[in-house]
Amino acid sequence: MDYKKLDVWRFSKALASKMYIKTREFPKEDRFGLTSQIRRCAVSIPANIAEGCGRRSNKDTLRFLYISRGSIYELETHLIISLDLDLIGQDVFEELNSDLEECKKLLHGFINYFKKRLNSGYSND
């Protein structure tokens, strides 16, 4: 499976890039704090989708998709904290949160696809 053709991977990759751009506006003294955490988990989303697609079994693929889903929720929490600390405004938060919700939906659909494959006994081998 070519992960680069997947909507969920493309969307999550674009989201990671957007997070890098938005965190450039964070204070320099936070570079190793929240900025680093946001960037790390944002990149983790498409990276784990890609790694999961490279696995030989549906079970392994699902494991990495679940890791990706965890990173989405981690990123959501970091954005809420960024809003609380006035590092981002309400308008930026709503824009990014909307993107996160779309990413959740796409990933949830992809996870369901692999669950069905696993339950039907279809193997990647």
Residue pairs with C-beta under 8 A, 6 or more apart in sequence:
1 53
2 53
3 9
3 49
3 50
3 53
3 54
4 10
6 49
6 53
6 110
7 106
8 49
8 103
8 106
8 107
8 109
8 110
9 46
9 49
9 50
9 53
11 99
11 102
11 103
11 106
12 45
12 46
12 49
12 68
12 103
12 106
12 107
13 46
15 42
15 45
15 99
15 100
15 103
16 39
16 42
16 43
16 45
16 46
18 96
18 99
19 38
19 39
19 42
19 75
19 96
20 39
20 42
22 88
22 92
22 96
23 35
23 38
23 39
25 88
26 34
26 35
26 82
26 87
27 87
30 87
34 78
34 81
34 82
34 85
34 87
37 74
37 78
38 75
38 78
38 79
38 82
41 71
41 74
41 75
41 78
42 71
42 75
44 67
44 68
44 71
45 68
45 71
45 72
45 75
45 103
45 107
46 68
48 64
48 65
48 67
48 68
48 71
49 64
49 65
49 68
49 107
49 110
51 64
52 60
52 61
52 62
52 63
52 64
52 65
52 67
52 68
53 61
55 61
55 63
55 64
55 124
56 124
56 125
57 123
57 124
57 125
58 114
58 117
58 118
58 122
58 123
58 124
59 118
61 114
61 124
62 111
62 114
62 115
62 118
65 107
65 110
65 111
65 114
66 111
68 107
69 104
69 107
69 108
69 111
72 100
72 103
72 104
72 107
75 100
76 97
76 100
79 88
79 93
79 96
79 97
79 100
80 93
82 88
82 93
83 89
83 90
83 93
88 96
